[in-house]
């Protein structure tokens, strides 16, 4: 693994620390994706087998994406703001900073021991025990190994959760991070009980009519720039209201933009609560996380996100200038 500033332990040491405790709270980042939920629910399934009292939390009181509600244990998720306990251990998965923990940061602060398992590299640790490997494609790859180190049965539930995170964070095994190790672990998960066809149907073939209508609008708003190397589109709150869409309905749209022939970098802007959420994807070696960091965001080299504090028009103008001048 790559050495990261916040890594101060090993997965073996984290397993040893988890084995004797009784109560564990687990949470990922706000607006959880497949890797975030797969990591949290996969670890929760492993720990429950060992007799632990596990509370799997969401960083905010928000509904998860419909395409991820099939995950084993999803019905047990509870908002962090509703959890008043003091856990023996708090485990942050797929999240590198307290700010991205949302309401769960208060739980982290009152826990007896704090742990981070992640693949997002940042400058400082936020936990007593931190293990971060930015070279892995998904945090569920680390959770898969941790579950084995705990001695848990990594059958259907753990395998399904971990495979889902791996499949989503590699873009159905199409992104640049789809390494030989990714396919080796995916094969292990399938052998253990994950069903790729069923998981793919739930996650990627489960779109609403509103989502398809949003896609049509996003295509209408689409602008190619930088000699066709970059593409940008946007959605306003009015666009959502017109078709009766919710935030989750917009999630697939960045990949629609990314799929355009000749495009290297895609940017999707979405108005939300007086701000603009931006998603970035790259098909080549462009580091879109560097763009996201300009606005206090982050992510990975090929996939990143940010929040723009301003209007949609201002966000369009700012990102257009950046993308037009991208080398």
ROROMAR-343996 format. One record per residue (C-alpha): residue number from 1; z, y, x negated. Coordinates in Angstrom, 1 decimal, padded with zeros to 4 digits. Example, Ala and Ser with C-alpha at 12.3 -4.5 7.8 and 13.67 -1.06 7.14 Angstrom:
BEGIN
@lumvex:1 | Z:007.8 | Y:-004.5 | X:-012.3
@lumvex:2 | Z:007.1 | Y:-001.1 | X:-013.7
***
This chain:
BEGIN
@lumvex:1 | Z:000.0 | Y:000.0 | X:000.0
@lumvex:2 | Z:-000.4 | Y:003.6 | X:-001.0
@lumvex:3 | Z:002.8 | Y:005.3 | X:-002.2
@lumvex:4 | Z:003.8 | Y:008.0 | X:000.3
@lumvex:5 | Z:006.5 | Y:010.6 | X:-000.1
@lumvex:6 | Z:008.5 | Y:009.4 | X:003.0
@lumvex:7 | Z:008.5 | Y:005.7 | X:002.1
@lumvex:8 | Z:011.9 | Y:004.7 | X:000.7
@lumvex:9 | Z:012.2 | Y:001.0 | X:001.6
@lumvex:10 | Z:010.3 | Y:-002.2 | X:002.5
@lumvex:11 | Z:009.5 | Y:-004.1 | X:005.7
@lumvex:12 | Z:011.8 | Y:-006.8 | X:004.4
@lumvex:13 | Z:014.7 | Y:-004.4 | X:004.2
@lumvex:14 | Z:014.0 | Y:-003.0 | X:007.6
@lumvex:15 | Z:014.1 | Y:-006.6 | X:009.0
@lumvex:16 | Z:017.4 | Y:-007.2 | X:007.3
@lumvex:17 | Z:018.8 | Y:-004.0 | X:008.8
@lumvex:18 | Z:017.7 | Y:-004.9 | X:012.4
@lumvex:19 | Z:018.9 | Y:-008.5 | X:012.4
@lumvex:20 | Z:022.7 | Y:-007.8 | X:012.7
@lumvex:21 | Z:022.6 | Y:-004.9 | X:015.2
@lumvex:22 | Z:022.9 | Y:-005.1 | X:019.0
@lumvex:23 | Z:021.2 | Y:-002.0 | X:020.5
@lumvex:24 | Z:017.8 | Y:-000.7 | X:019.5
@lumvex:25 | Z:015.9 | Y:002.3 | X:020.9
@lumvex:26 | Z:012.2 | Y:002.5 | X:020.1
@lumvex:27 | Z:009.8 | Y:005.4 | X:020.6
@lumvex:28 | Z:006.4 | Y:006.6 | X:019.4
@lumvex:29 | Z:004.6 | Y:009.9 | X:019.6
@lumvex:30 | Z:003.9 | Y:012.2 | X:022.6
@lumvex:31 | Z:000.8 | Y:011.2 | X:024.6
@lumvex:32 | Z:000.9 | Y:007.6 | X:023.3
@lumvex:33 | Z:-002.3 | Y:005.7 | X:022.6
@lumvex:34 | Z:-002.9 | Y:002.0 | X:022.2
@lumvex:35 | Z:-001.5 | Y:001.8 | X:018.7
@lumvex:36 | Z:001.6 | Y:003.7 | X:019.6
@lumvex:37 | Z:002.4 | Y:001.7 | X:022.7
@lumvex:38 | Z:001.3 | Y:-001.6 | X:021.2
@lumvex:39 | Z:003.7 | Y:-000.9 | X:018.2
@lumvex:40 | Z:006.7 | Y:000.0 | X:020.4
@lumvex:41 | Z:006.2 | Y:-002.8 | X:023.0
@lumvex:42 | Z:005.3 | Y:-005.4 | X:020.3
@lumvex:43 | Z:008.5 | Y:-004.7 | X:018.4
@lumvex:44 | Z:010.5 | Y:-004.6 | X:021.6
@lumvex:45 | Z:009.2 | Y:-008.0 | X:022.6
@lumvex:46 | Z:010.1 | Y:-009.4 | X:019.1
@lumvex:47 | Z:013.6 | Y:-008.0 | X:019.2
@lumvex:48 | Z:014.4 | Y:-009.1 | X:022.7
@lumvex:49 | Z:013.7 | Y:-012.7 | X:021.7
@lumvex:50 | Z:016.5 | Y:-012.3 | X:019.2
@lumvex:51 | Z:019.0 | Y:-011.2 | X:021.9
@lumvex:52 | Z:018.9 | Y:-007.5 | X:021.2
@lumvex:53 | Z:019.4 | Y:-004.9 | X:023.9
@lumvex:54 | Z:016.1 | Y:-002.9 | X:023.5
@lumvex:55 | Z:015.2 | Y:000.4 | X:025.1
@lumvex:56 | Z:011.5 | Y:001.2 | X:024.7
@lumvex:57 | Z:011.1 | Y:005.0 | X:025.3
@lumvex:58 | Z:008.3 | Y:007.4 | X:026.0
@lumvex:59 | Z:008.5 | Y:010.7 | X:024.1
@lumvex:60 | Z:008.0 | Y:012.7 | X:027.3
@lumvex:61 | Z:008.3 | Y:012.0 | X:031.0
@lumvex:62 | Z:004.6 | Y:011.3 | X:031.4
@lumvex:63 | Z:002.6 | Y:008.5 | X:032.8
@lumvex:64 | Z:000.8 | Y:006.3 | X:030.3
@lumvex:65 | Z:-002.9 | Y:005.7 | X:030.4
@lumvex:66 | Z:-003.9 | Y:003.3 | X:033.2
@lumvex:67 | Z:-005.9 | Y:001.1 | X:030.7
@lumvex:68 | Z:-002.6 | Y:000.4 | X:028.8
@lumvex:69 | Z:-000.4 | Y:-000.4 | X:031.7
@lumvex:70 | Z:-001.2 | Y:-004.1 | X:031.3
@lumvex:71 | Z:000.7 | Y:-004.4 | X:028.0
@lumvex:72 | Z:003.6 | Y:-006.8 | X:028.2
@lumvex:73 | Z:006.8 | Y:-004.9 | X:028.7
@lumvex:74 | Z:005.1 | Y:-001.7 | X:029.9
@lumvex:75 | Z:007.1 | Y:-001.8 | X:033.1
@lumvex:76 | Z:010.3 | Y:-001.4 | X:031.0
@lumvex:77 | Z:009.2 | Y:001.9 | X:029.5
@lumvex:78 | Z:011.6 | Y:004.8 | X:030.3
@lumvex:79 | Z:011.4 | Y:008.5 | X:029.4
@lumvex:80 | Z:013.6 | Y:009.4 | X:026.5
@lumvex:81 | Z:015.1 | Y:012.2 | X:028.5
@lumvex:82 | Z:016.5 | Y:009.6 | X:030.9
@lumvex:83 | Z:018.2 | Y:007.6 | X:028.1
@lumvex:84 | Z:021.7 | Y:008.7 | X:027.4
@lumvex:85 | Z:022.9 | Y:005.9 | X:025.2
@lumvex:86 | Z:023.8 | Y:005.9 | X:021.5
@lumvex:87 | Z:021.8 | Y:003.1 | X:020.0
@lumvex:88 | Z:022.8 | Y:001.2 | X:016.9
@lumvex:89 | Z:019.3 | Y:001.8 | X:015.5
@lumvex:90 | Z:016.5 | Y:004.2 | X:016.5
@lumvex:91 | Z:013.0 | Y:003.0 | X:015.4
@lumvex:92 | Z:010.2 | Y:005.5 | X:015.4
@lumvex:93 | Z:006.8 | Y:003.8 | X:015.5
@lumvex:94 | Z:003.4 | Y:005.4 | X:014.8
@lumvex:95 | Z:005.0 | Y:008.9 | X:014.6
@lumvex:96 | Z:005.7 | Y:010.8 | X:011.3
@lumvex:97 | Z:007.6 | Y:013.9 | X:012.4
@lumvex:98 | Z:010.5 | Y:014.9 | X:014.8
@lumvex:99 | Z:008.2 | Y:017.3 | X:016.6
@lumvex:100 | Z:005.9 | Y:014.5 | X:017.7
@lumvex:101 | Z:008.9 | Y:012.5 | X:019.0
@lumvex:102 | Z:009.4 | Y:015.0 | X:021.9
@lumvex:103 | Z:012.5 | Y:014.3 | X:023.9
@lumvex:104 | Z:013.2 | Y:011.2 | X:021.8
@lumvex:105 | Z:014.3 | Y:013.3 | X:018.8
@lumvex:106 | Z:017.6 | Y:013.8 | X:020.5
@lumvex:107 | Z:018.0 | Y:010.0 | X:020.6
@lumvex:108 | Z:017.1 | Y:009.8 | X:017.0
@lumvex:109 | Z:019.7 | Y:012.3 | X:016.0
@lumvex:110 | Z:022.6 | Y:010.4 | X:017.7
@lumvex:111 | Z:021.6 | Y:006.9 | X:016.6
@lumvex:112 | Z:023.7 | Y:005.0 | X:014.0
@lumvex:113 | Z:020.7 | Y:004.2 | X:011.8
@lumvex:114 | Z:017.2 | Y:005.6 | X:011.9
@lumvex:115 | Z:014.0 | Y:003.7 | X:010.9
@lumvex:116 | Z:010.3 | Y:004.7 | X:010.7
@lumvex:117 | Z:007.4 | Y:002.3 | X:010.7
@lumvex:118 | Z:004.1 | Y:004.2 | X:010.5
@lumvex:119 | Z:000.7 | Y:004.8 | X:008.9
@lumvex:120 | Z:000.6 | Y:008.6 | X:009.0
@lumvex:121 | Z:001.4 | Y:010.1 | X:005.6
@lumvex:122 | Z:003.5 | Y:013.4 | X:005.6
@lumvex:123 | Z:005.6 | Y:015.1 | X:003.0
@lumvex:124 | Z:009.1 | Y:014.2 | X:004.2
@lumvex:125 | Z:010.9 | Y:011.3 | X:005.8
@lumvex:126 | Z:012.7 | Y:011.7 | X:009.1
@lumvex:127 | Z:014.6 | Y:008.4 | X:009.0
@lumvex:128 | Z:017.2 | Y:006.6 | X:006.9
@lumvex:129 | Z:014.7 | Y:003.8 | X:006.3
@lumvex:130 | Z:011.1 | Y:004.8 | X:006.2
@lumvex:131 | Z:008.1 | Y:002.6 | X:005.6
@lumvex:132 | Z:004.7 | Y:004.3 | X:005.8
@lumvex:133 | Z:001.4 | Y:002.8 | X:004.7
@lumvex:134 | Z:-001.6 | Y:005.1 | X:005.3
@lumvex:135 | Z:-004.0 | Y:002.4 | X:004.0
@lumvex:136 | Z:-003.5 | Y:000.2 | X:007.1
@lumvex:137 | Z:-005.8 | Y:000.8 | X:010.1
@lumvex:138 | Z:-003.0 | Y:000.7 | X:012.7
@lumvex:139 | Z:000.8 | Y:000.7 | X:012.8
@lumvex:140 | Z:000.6 | Y:-002.6 | X:014.8
@lumvex:141 | Z:-000.5 | Y:-004.3 | X:011.5
@lumvex:142 | Z:002.9 | Y:-003.4 | X:010.1
@lumvex:143 | Z:004.7 | Y:-004.4 | X:013.3
@lumvex:144 | Z:003.0 | Y:-007.7 | X:013.2
@lumvex:145 | Z:004.3 | Y:-008.4 | X:009.7
@lumvex:146 | Z:007.8 | Y:-007.1 | X:010.7
@lumvex:147 | Z:008.0 | Y:-009.4 | X:013.7
@lumvex:148 | Z:007.3 | Y:-012.3 | X:011.4
@lumvex:149 | Z:009.9 | Y:-011.2 | X:009.0
@lumvex:150 | Z:012.4 | Y:-011.0 | X:011.9
@lumvex:151 | Z:011.6 | Y:-014.7 | X:012.6
@lumvex:152 | Z:010.4 | Y:-013.9 | X:016.1
@lumvex:153 | Z:007.9 | Y:-015.9 | X:018.1
@lumvex:154 | Z:004.7 | Y:-013.9 | X:017.7
@lumvex:155 | Z:003.0 | Y:-015.5 | X:020.7
@lumvex:156 | Z:001.4 | Y:-013.9 | X:023.7
@lumvex:157 | Z:003.4 | Y:-010.7 | X:024.2
@lumvex:158 | Z:003.7 | Y:-009.7 | X:020.5
@lumvex:159 | Z:000.1 | Y:-010.7 | X:019.8
@lumvex:160 | Z:-001.3 | Y:-008.9 | X:022.8
@lumvex:161 | Z:000.5 | Y:-005.7 | X:022.0
@lumvex:162 | Z:-000.4 | Y:-005.8 | X:018.3
@lumvex:163 | Z:-004.0 | Y:-006.7 | X:018.9
@lumvex:164 | Z:-004.4 | Y:-003.8 | X:021.4
@lumvex:165 | Z:-003.2 | Y:-001.3 | X:018.8
@lumvex:166 | Z:-005.5 | Y:-002.7 | X:016.2
@lumvex:167 | Z:-008.5 | Y:-002.8 | X:018.5
@lumvex:168 | Z:-008.0 | Y:000.8 | X:019.7
@lumvex:169 | Z:-007.2 | Y:002.4 | X:016.4
@lumvex:170 | Z:-010.3 | Y:000.9 | X:014.8
@lumvex:171 | Z:-012.5 | Y:001.9 | X:017.8
@lumvex:172 | Z:-013.2 | Y:-001.7 | X:018.9
@lumvex:173 | Z:-013.6 | Y:-002.6 | X:015.2
@lumvex:174 | Z:-016.3 | Y:000.0 | X:014.7
@lumvex:175 | Z:-014.6 | Y:002.7 | X:012.6
@lumvex:176 | Z:-014.6 | Y:003.0 | X:008.8
@lumvex:177 | Z:-011.1 | Y:001.5 | X:008.7
@lumvex:178 | Z:-012.3 | Y:-001.9 | X:009.9
@lumvex:179 | Z:-011.5 | Y:-003.8 | X:006.7
@lumvex:180 | Z:-011.4 | Y:-007.5 | X:005.9
@lumvex:181 | Z:-007.6 | Y:-007.4 | X:006.3
@lumvex:182 | Z:-008.1 | Y:-005.9 | X:009.8
@lumvex:183 | Z:-010.2 | Y:-008.9 | X:010.9
@lumvex:184 | Z:-007.9 | Y:-011.4 | X:009.2
@lumvex:185 | Z:-004.9 | Y:-010.1 | X:011.1
@lumvex:186 | Z:-006.9 | Y:-009.8 | X:014.3
@lumvex:187 | Z:-007.8 | Y:-013.5 | X:013.9
@lumvex:188 | Z:-004.1 | Y:-014.3 | X:013.5
@lumvex:189 | Z:-003.2 | Y:-012.4 | X:016.7
@lumvex:190 | Z:-006.0 | Y:-014.2 | X:018.6
@lumvex:191 | Z:-004.8 | Y:-017.6 | X:017.3
@lumvex:192 | Z:-001.3 | Y:-016.6 | X:018.5
@lumvex:193 | Z:-002.4 | Y:-015.8 | X:022.0
@lumvex:194 | Z:-004.1 | Y:-012.4 | X:022.2
@lumvex:195 | Z:-007.2 | Y:-012.6 | X:024.5
@lumvex:196 | Z:-009.8 | Y:-010.1 | X:023.2
@lumvex:197 | Z:-012.0 | Y:-010.3 | X:026.3
@lumvex:198 | Z:-009.2 | Y:-009.6 | X:028.7
@lumvex:199 | Z:-007.7 | Y:-006.8 | X:026.5
@lumvex:200 | Z:-011.1 | Y:-005.1 | X:026.0
@lumvex:201 | Z:-011.7 | Y:-005.2 | X:029.8
@lumvex:202 | Z:-008.3 | Y:-003.6 | X:030.5
@lumvex:203 | Z:-008.7 | Y:-000.8 | X:027.9
@lumvex:204 | Z:-012.4 | Y:000.0 | X:027.8
@lumvex:205 | Z:-013.8 | Y:-001.3 | X:031.1
@lumvex:206 | Z:-011.3 | Y:000.3 | X:033.4
@lumvex:207 | Z:-012.6 | Y:003.9 | X:033.9
@lumvex:208 | Z:-012.2 | Y:005.9 | X:037.1
@lumvex:209 | Z:-015.0 | Y:007.6 | X:038.9
@lumvex:210 | Z:-013.3 | Y:010.9 | X:038.0
@lumvex:211 | Z:-013.6 | Y:010.0 | X:034.3
@lumvex:212 | Z:-017.4 | Y:009.4 | X:034.7
@lumvex:213 | Z:-017.8 | Y:012.7 | X:036.5
@lumvex:214 | Z:-015.9 | Y:014.4 | X:033.6
@lumvex:215 | Z:-018.3 | Y:012.7 | X:031.2
@lumvex:216 | Z:-021.2 | Y:014.3 | X:033.0
@lumvex:217 | Z:-019.5 | Y:017.7 | X:032.7
@lumvex:218 | Z:-018.7 | Y:017.2 | X:029.0
@lumvex:219 | Z:-022.4 | Y:016.3 | X:028.3
@lumvex:220 | Z:-023.5 | Y:019.5 | X:030.2
@lumvex:221 | Z:-021.1 | Y:021.5 | X:028.0
@lumvex:222 | Z:-022.2 | Y:019.8 | X:024.8
@lumvex:223 | Z:-023.5 | Y:021.9 | X:021.9
@lumvex:224 | Z:-025.1 | Y:020.6 | X:018.7
@lumvex:225 | Z:-024.7 | Y:022.6 | X:015.6
@lumvex:226 | Z:-024.9 | Y:022.5 | X:011.8
@lumvex:227 | Z:-028.5 | Y:021.1 | X:012.1
@lumvex:228 | Z:-027.2 | Y:018.4 | X:014.5
@lumvex:229 | Z:-024.5 | Y:017.1 | X:012.2
@lumvex:230 | Z:-021.7 | Y:018.3 | X:014.5
@lumvex:231 | Z:-021.2 | Y:018.3 | X:018.2
@lumvex:232 | Z:-018.7 | Y:020.2 | X:020.3
@lumvex:233 | Z:-017.8 | Y:020.0 | X:024.0
@lumvex:234 | Z:-015.0 | Y:021.3 | X:026.3
@lumvex:235 | Z:-013.4 | Y:020.9 | X:029.6
@lumvex:236 | Z:-011.4 | Y:023.5 | X:031.5
@lumvex:237 | Z:-008.6 | Y:022.9 | X:034.1
@lumvex:238 | Z:-011.1 | Y:023.8 | X:036.7
@lumvex:239 | Z:-013.3 | Y:020.9 | X:035.6
@lumvex:240 | Z:-010.4 | Y:018.5 | X:036.1
@lumvex:241 | Z:-009.5 | Y:019.9 | X:039.5
@lumvex:242 | Z:-013.1 | Y:019.8 | X:040.7
@lumvex:243 | Z:-013.4 | Y:016.1 | X:040.3
@lumvex:244 | Z:-009.7 | Y:015.2 | X:040.8
@lumvex:245 | Z:-009.3 | Y:014.0 | X:037.2
@lumvex:246 | Z:-006.1 | Y:013.6 | X:035.1
@lumvex:247 | Z:-005.6 | Y:013.9 | X:031.4
@lumvex:248 | Z:-006.2 | Y:010.2 | X:030.8
@lumvex:249 | Z:-009.7 | Y:010.4 | X:032.4
@lumvex:250 | Z:-010.8 | Y:012.5 | X:029.4
@lumvex:251 | Z:-009.7 | Y:010.1 | X:026.7
@lumvex:252 | Z:-013.0 | Y:008.2 | X:026.3
@lumvex:253 | Z:-015.1 | Y:011.4 | X:026.0
@lumvex:254 | Z:-014.7 | Y:012.1 | X:022.3
@lumvex:255 | Z:-016.3 | Y:008.7 | X:021.6
@lumvex:256 | Z:-019.3 | Y:009.7 | X:023.8
@lumvex:257 | Z:-019.8 | Y:012.7 | X:021.7
@lumvex:258 | Z:-019.4 | Y:010.7 | X:018.5
@lumvex:259 | Z:-022.1 | Y:008.3 | X:019.6
@lumvex:260 | Z:-024.9 | Y:010.9 | X:019.5
@lumvex:261 | Z:-027.5 | Y:010.0 | X:016.9
@lumvex:262 | Z:-027.3 | Y:012.2 | X:013.8
@lumvex:263 | Z:-023.8 | Y:013.5 | X:014.5
@lumvex:264 | Z:-021.3 | Y:013.2 | X:011.7
@lumvex:265 | Z:-018.4 | Y:015.0 | X:013.3
@lumvex:266 | Z:-017.5 | Y:015.4 | X:017.0
@lumvex:267 | Z:-015.0 | Y:017.7 | X:018.6
@lumvex:268 | Z:-013.7 | Y:017.6 | X:022.2
@lumvex:269 | Z:-011.6 | Y:020.5 | X:023.6
@lumvex:270 | Z:-009.5 | Y:020.1 | X:026.7
@lumvex:271 | Z:-007.5 | Y:022.9 | X:028.4
@lumvex:272 | Z:-004.0 | Y:021.9 | X:029.3
@lumvex:273 | Z:-001.0 | Y:023.9 | X:030.3
@lumvex:274 | Z:-002.2 | Y:027.2 | X:028.9
@lumvex:275 | Z:-003.2 | Y:025.6 | X:025.6
@lumvex:276 | Z:-006.2 | Y:023.7 | X:024.3
@lumvex:277 | Z:-006.0 | Y:020.1 | X:023.0
@lumvex:278 | Z:-008.6 | Y:019.2 | X:020.5
@lumvex:279 | Z:-009.8 | Y:015.8 | X:019.4
@lumvex:280 | Z:-011.9 | Y:015.2 | X:016.3
@lumvex:281 | Z:-013.8 | Y:012.2 | X:015.1
@lumvex:282 | Z:-016.0 | Y:011.5 | X:012.0
@lumvex:283 | Z:-018.7 | Y:008.9 | X:011.4
@lumvex:284 | Z:-018.9 | Y:009.5 | X:007.7
@lumvex:285 | Z:-016.4 | Y:010.4 | X:005.0
@lumvex:286 | Z:-015.6 | Y:013.9 | X:006.4
@lumvex:287 | Z:-011.8 | Y:014.4 | X:006.6
@lumvex:288 | Z:-011.3 | Y:015.7 | X:010.1
@lumvex:289 | Z:-007.5 | Y:015.6 | X:009.6
@lumvex:290 | Z:-007.9 | Y:018.5 | X:007.2
@lumvex:291 | Z:-009.5 | Y:020.5 | X:010.1
@lumvex:292 | Z:-006.7 | Y:019.5 | X:012.5
@lumvex:293 | Z:-004.1 | Y:020.6 | X:009.9
@lumvex:294 | Z:-005.4 | Y:024.1 | X:010.1
@lumvex:295 | Z:-003.9 | Y:024.2 | X:013.6
@lumvex:296 | Z:-000.7 | Y:022.3 | X:012.9
@lumvex:297 | Z:-002.2 | Y:019.0 | X:013.9
@lumvex:298 | Z:-003.0 | Y:015.9 | X:012.0
@lumvex:299 | Z:-004.0 | Y:012.3 | X:012.1
@lumvex:300 | Z:-006.4 | Y:010.2 | X:010.0
@lumvex:301 | Z:-009.4 | Y:011.0 | X:007.9
@lumvex:302 | Z:-011.8 | Y:009.8 | X:010.6
@lumvex:303 | Z:-009.7 | Y:010.6 | X:013.7
@lumvex:304 | Z:-007.4 | Y:013.5 | X:014.3
@lumvex:305 | Z:-006.0 | Y:015.9 | X:016.9
@lumvex:306 | Z:-004.5 | Y:019.3 | X:017.3
@lumvex:307 | Z:-003.3 | Y:022.0 | X:019.7
@lumvex:308 | Z:-005.0 | Y:025.4 | X:019.8
@lumvex:309 | Z:-002.8 | Y:028.2 | X:021.1
@lumvex:310 | Z:-005.3 | Y:030.3 | X:022.9
@lumvex:311 | Z:-008.0 | Y:030.2 | X:025.6
@lumvex:312 | Z:-010.8 | Y:027.7 | X:025.8
@lumvex:313 | Z:-013.3 | Y:030.5 | X:024.9
@lumvex:314 | Z:-011.3 | Y:031.3 | X:021.8
@lumvex:315 | Z:-011.0 | Y:027.7 | X:020.8
@lumvex:316 | Z:-014.8 | Y:027.2 | X:021.2
@lumvex:317 | Z:-015.5 | Y:030.2 | X:019.0
@lumvex:318 | Z:-013.1 | Y:029.1 | X:016.3
@lumvex:319 | Z:-014.2 | Y:025.5 | X:016.2
@lumvex:320 | Z:-017.8 | Y:026.5 | X:016.3
@lumvex:321 | Z:-017.5 | Y:028.6 | X:013.2
@lumvex:322 | Z:-015.6 | Y:025.8 | X:011.4
@lumvex:323 | Z:-018.2 | Y:023.1 | X:012.4
@lumvex:324 | Z:-021.2 | Y:025.3 | X:011.7
@lumvex:325 | Z:-019.9 | Y:025.8 | X:008.1
@lumvex:326 | Z:-018.8 | Y:022.3 | X:007.5
@lumvex:327 | Z:-020.4 | Y:020.8 | X:004.4
***
